[in-house]
């Protein structure tokens, strides 16, 4: 048996705009981890998870990206049928990079099982291929963040930089409980830009500038109020782009009414998760209670800065084969 692990991701800013070459900031979301086991089986290769269990050939369309990746890996290095068992789950369609994390954990487990070396470059290729089938026109930020397990400054086809945040900041993430369809949201934004470029292209550029302002803050002596103000401005634009919805906006209002410096959706939108910036752990704990009372299906307290991710990075690169 062999195991592979991968951490989810959280986009702080730049979602949707990153598809059009503007920058985004994403961080590993260590509160949500995928673990996959690969075991021998005498029959055809099978896949087992909370979402689907059965023969690889019968996987549903939503998992076609994983299916094709597994087939490609087995064609290259497989010598026998296996049972692929996803043991832990990240909520699907919540903007947390569940599909990329599952792909990475499965690939790591398969390579460990067949005792083959897997470089980050090769892993990124596999995960990106899987993501294209899952989301149509992904920016690549999910795959990069999941594979590197570092906070990243990502600009499609231009730059990828690992970031270090000097100030410790507290975030609260809340799940609306409603799955988000990234593919549809990305496509709809594309149609808006095509139909009214004079209106919507400047909004995309404004989202990029918000990412630049947040980066400046996070890599310096971060002013929580300024970061929060930038997050709020991003949310206004995302609403204009039609990727927000009432479930997100309800939780965002609750966060702001309970003292959050800023709050916005994270990921594809139209359901999924929101993220709020608060001043302390005590305030985060209080906000979690308020969000839960308001109907959030799950909440997490999350910190960035002071080496938070750097000290944890690499944990999901640890495999075992026995």
SULJOJO-V831819 format. One record per residue. RES is the residue in one small letter. SS is DSSP state (@ for helix, = for strand, . for the rest). Layout:
# SULJOJO-V831819
res->{RES,RES}
ss->{SS,SS}
This chain:
# SULJOJO-V831819
res->{x,x,x,x,x,x,x,x,x,x,x,x,x,x,x,x,x,x,x,x,x,x,x,x,x,x,x,x,x,x,x,x,x,x,x,x,x,x,x,x,x,x,x,x,x,x,x,x,x,x,x,x,x,x,x,x,x,x,x,x,x,x,x,x,x,x,x,x,x,x,x,x,x,x,x,x,x,x,x,x,x,x,x,x,x,x,x,x,x,x,x,x,x,x,x,x,x,x,x,x,x,x,x,x,x,x,x,x,x,x,x,x,x,x,x,x,x,x,x,x,x,x,x,x,x,x,x,x,x,x,x,x,x,x,x,x,x,x,x,x,x,x,x,x,x,x,x,x,x,x,x,x,x,x,x,x,x,x,x,x,x,x,x,x,x,x,x,x,x,x,x,x,x,x,x,x,x,x,x,x,x,x,x,x,x,x,x,x,x,x,x,x,x,x,x,x,x,x,x,x,x,x,x,x,x,x,x,x,x,x,x,x,x,x,x,x,x,x,x,x,x,x,x,x,x,x,x,x,x,x,x,x,x,x,x,x,x,x,x,x,x,x,x,x,x,x,x,x,x,x,x,x,x,x,x,x,x,x,x,x,x,x,x,x,x,x,x,x,x,x,x,x,x,x,x,x,x,x,x,x,x,x,x,x,x,x,x,x,x,x,x,x,x,x,x,x,x,x,x,x,x,x,x,x,x,x,x,x,x,x,x,x,x,x,x,x,x,x,x,x,x,x}
ss->{.,=,=,=,=,=,=,=,=,=,=,=,=,.,.,.,@,@,@,@,.,.,.,=,=,=,=,=,=,=,=,=,=,=,=,=,=,=,=,=,.,.,.,.,.,=,=,=,.,.,.,.,=,=,=,@,@,@,.,.,@,@,@,@,@,@,@,@,@,@,@,@,@,@,@,@,@,.,.,.,.,=,=,=,=,=,.,.,.,.,.,.,.,.,.,.,.,@,@,@,@,@,@,@,@,@,@,@,@,@,@,@,@,.,.,.,.,.,.,@,@,@,@,@,@,@,@,@,@,@,@,@,@,@,@,.,.,.,.,.,@,@,@,@,@,@,@,@,.,.,.,=,=,=,=,.,.,.,=,=,=,=,.,.,.,.,.,.,=,=,=,=,=,=,=,.,.,.,.,.,.,@,@,@,@,@,@,@,@,@,@,@,@,@,@,.,@,@,@,@,@,@,@,@,@,@,@,@,@,@,@,@,@,@,@,@,@,@,.,.,.,.,.,@,@,@,@,@,@,@,@,@,@,@,@,@,@,@,@,@,.,.,.,.,.,@,@,@,@,@,@,@,@,@,@,@,@,.,.,.,.,=,=,=,=,=,.,.,.,.,.,.,=,=,=,=,=,=,.,.,@,@,@,@,@,@,@,@,@,@,@,@,@,.,.,.,.,=,=,=,=,=,=,=,.,.,.,@,@,@,@,@,.,.,@,@,@,.,.,=,=,.}
